[in-house]
Amino acid sequence: MSEIGTKPSGMHPRIKNDTWNACRSSTQFAVAAQKETEDVMKQPQTIVIAGGDLRQVYAAQALAQQTEHRIEIIGVPQKMLSPLQTAHAELPDALEADVLVLPIPAVDTAGNVPAPLSASSLELEELLRHMRVGGLILGGGAIPPLRLIQEKRLEYCNYLRQETLSIANAVPTAEGALQMIMEKTVQTIAGSRVLVLGYGRIGKVLAAQLHALGAAVTVAARRETDRVWAELAGCSAKCMQSALANLSAYDVILNTAPVLLLDREVLQTVREDALVIDLASRPGGVDFAAAEALGKQVVWALSLPPSGTG
């Protein structure tokens, strides 16, 4: 799936500062800079919040409180919204949106907009039919190059391209992983032997949180500099090849690298009582078919933080 129309630094001129700040503060959707064009903001804008998890709910609430624009919501249960907000099962035929706010990820493997709080996913093409010409789409990750995007001259801003957001988003991702460990293992995190594969944004935050909770953390990283930083942070460190040679020593294995690292051969060394969590984006880093055949406990946590309400 190719990414199209990614907005470079700067702000779409149809959105006022308060609108963007509401999105940024409530969902951490951020861009490097904002560009204001006041003369096109004389009329309120129509913003559609579509699908997603609690982050979308918070975005809708913040936007409704802080802006004069019209906020329409689809793919979220009514009970999760304020009494002044209305959730649509489908958008009214006559509605035309200036801005479409998609979740993280913006689309699933079928090209639909995920709506885990609703009964079903949303069709991206149907949402695009309600966009005005020259409108703006905000979303996390790539979206398919649909015909309507070109015909309506829509711009797409992938806010996962913003480094500030990616760093901030590593915190709830890591905390979601900690919750999953506590739910799916019978022992405490303190004293557990944990392997973190990769030492990027999520790997750094995750290793630090696990170390703070008393886990014996080993970081596997390709770059020597990353291994040195991990050791300075109180973790053990190994090169990736050495770490993958035998995983039998670990109670929990967390992958953050979006490349296949845990293939059948490597998975055979994982203990049956160990937990493997894949936090990597598609295509992930685990051979799930092999893991299932081998009876390994593996979870692909693609969309942490959790999408539920609990």
VENJO-V655832 format. One record per run of one state. SS is the DSSP state (H for helix, E for strand, C for the rest). FROM is the first residue (numbers start at 0). LEN is the number of residues. If there is no record, write none. Layout:
ss=(SS | SS)
from=(FROM | FROM)
len=(LEN | LEN)
//
This chain:
ss=(C | E | C | H | C | H | C | E | C | H | C | E | C | H | C | E | C | E | C | E | C | E | H | C | E | C | H | C | E | H | C | H | C | E | C | H | C | E | C | H | C | E | H | C | E | C | E | C | H | C | E | C | E | C | H | C | E | C)
from=(0 | 5 | 6 | 16 | 27 | 37 | 40 | 45 | 50 | 53 | 66 | 69 | 74 | 77 | 80 | 86 | 88 | 96 | 104 | 111 | 113 | 121 | 123 | 128 | 130 | 140 | 146 | 151 | 154 | 158 | 161 | 162 | 184 | 192 | 197 | 200 | 212 | 215 | 221 | 223 | 232 | 235 | 239 | 244 | 251 | 255 | 261 | 262 | 263 | 267 | 274 | 278 | 285 | 286 | 287 | 294 | 296 | 300)
len=(5 | 1 | 10 | 11 | 10 | 3 | 5 | 5 | 3 | 13 | 3 | 5 | 3 | 3 | 6 | 2 | 8 | 8 | 7 | 2 | 8 | 2 | 5 | 2 | 10 | 6 | 5 | 3 | 4 | 3 | 1 | 22 | 8 | 5 | 3 | 12 | 3 | 6 | 2 | 9 | 3 | 4 | 5 | 7 | 4 | 6 | 1 | 1 | 4 | 7 | 4 | 7 | 1 | 1 | 7 | 2 | 4 | 10)
//
